[in-house]
Amino acid sequence: MAATSSFDITTGADLQEVDNAVNQATKEVAQRYDFKGSRCTITFDRAKPELRLEADDDFRMKALCDVLQGRLIKRGVPIKNLAVGEIEPAAGGHVRRTIGITQGIPSETAKTIVKTLKERGFKKVQAAIQGDQVRVSSPSKDELQTVMAFLRGEDFGIELSFGNYR
């Protein structure tokens, strides 16, 4: 009987790196000339996890988002996992925006991944949803490598990471 090999498909951002990027972006905003005299803030709620941005107007909000996005990219946080909300008016003529950070694969996306693997017709490959991750198993390690390459080429709206390969 052949032993089965498997790997897990997950997603998520390192929340410490997000915190570091927020601190760097806050320092940059305090230094930049185009933000002088404005009240622009970035707050990070680690428990939810989400970012809340507040700025004086739409122009500064877009600039604040660009600064934050640049810092997140430099810190290695996957931008695909950010759910950027709409710009909302706030009190005093300010604007607000909420950015959610996806931790774990949502159930609908997990179902799409499993369905895509079944439609592709990989031989002896099994995919199972386990909470907020998907486990793919097969007796052939070569087939698992092919599945990984295939999934890297697909776009599911989130950054996929592969781990626990055994």
NORSULRA-V161921 format. One record per residue. N is the residue number from 1. RES is the residue in one small letter. OMEGA is omega in whole degrees, -180 to 180 (* if undefined). BURIAL is 1 if it has 24 or more other ideal C-beta (glycine too) atoms within 12 Angstrom, else 0. Layout:
[[N;RES;OMEGA;BURIAL] [N;RES;OMEGA;BURIAL]]
//
This chain:
[[1;m;-177;0] [2;a;177;0] [3;a;179;0] [4;t;175;0] [5;s;-179;1] [6;s;171;1] [7;f;-180;1] [8;d;174;1] [9;i;179;1] [10;t;173;1] [11;t;179;1] [12;g;179;1] [13;a;174;1] [14;d;-174;0] [15;l;176;1] [16;q;177;0] [17;e;176;1] [18;v;179;1] [19;d;178;1] [20;n;180;0] [21;a;178;1] [22;v;179;1] [23;n;179;0] [24;q;180;1] [25;a;178;1] [26;t;178;1] [27;k;180;0] [28;e;180;1] [29;v;179;1] [30;a;-177;0] [31;q;-171;0] [32;r;-177;0] [33;y;-177;0] [34;d;176;0] [35;f;-179;1] [36;k;178;0] [37;g;-180;0] [38;s;179;0] [39;r;179;1] [40;c;-179;1] [41;t;174;1] [42;i;176;1] [43;t;-178;1] [44;f;176;1] [45;d;-176;0] [46;r;-177;0] [47;a;-174;0] [48;k;-28;0] [49;p;178;1] [50;e;178;1] [51;l;175;1] [52;r;-180;1] [53;l;176;1] [54;e;-178;1] [55;a;-177;1] [56;d;-178;1] [57;d;-178;0] [58;d;-179;0] [59;f;180;0] [60;r;178;1] [61;m;178;1] [62;k;178;0] [63;a;178;1] [64;l;177;1] [65;c;179;1] [66;d;179;1] [67;v;-179;1] [68;l;-180;1] [69;q;178;1] [70;g;179;0] [71;r;178;1] [72;l;179;1] [73;i;-180;0] [74;k;-180;0] [75;r;176;1] [76;g;178;0] [77;v;-179;1] [78;p;-178;1] [79;i;179;1] [80;k;-177;0] [81;n;179;1] [82;l;176;1] [83;a;-175;0] [84;v;-180;1] [85;g;179;0] [86;e;176;0] [87;i;-178;0] [88;e;175;0] [89;p;178;0] [90;a;-178;0] [91;a;176;0] [92;g;179;0] [93;g;179;0] [94;h;175;0] [95;v;-176;1] [96;r;176;1] [97;r;178;1] [98;t;179;1] [99;i;178;1] [100;g;179;0] [101;i;-178;1] [102;t;175;1] [103;q;-177;1] [104;g;-178;1] [105;i;175;1] [106;p;-174;1] [107;s;179;0] [108;e;178;0] [109;t;178;1] [110;a;178;1] [111;k;178;0] [112;t;179;1] [113;i;-180;1] [114;v;180;1] [115;k;179;0] [116;t;179;1] [117;l;179;1] [118;k;180;0] [119;e;-179;0] [120;r;174;0] [121;g;175;0] [122;f;-177;1] [123;k;175;0] [124;k;178;0] [125;v;178;1] [126;q;176;1] [127;a;-179;1] [128;a;178;0] [129;i;178;1] [130;q;-179;0] [131;g;-179;0] [132;d;175;0] [133;q;179;1] [134;v;177;1] [135;r;179;1] [136;v;-178;1] [137;s;180;1] [138;s;175;1] [139;p;-176;0] [140;s;178;0] [141;k;178;0] [142;d;179;0] [143;e;177;1] [144;l;177;1] [145;q;178;0] [146;t;179;0] [147;v;179;1] [148;m;179;1] [149;a;178;0] [150;f;-178;1] [151;l;177;1] [152;r;-180;0] [153;g;-179;0] [154;e;178;0] [155;d;179;0] [156;f;178;1] [157;g;176;0] [158;i;178;1] [159;e;-180;1] [160;l;173;1] [161;s;-176;1] [162;f;-179;1] [163;g;177;0] [164;n;-178;0] [165;y;178;0] [166;r;*;0]]
//
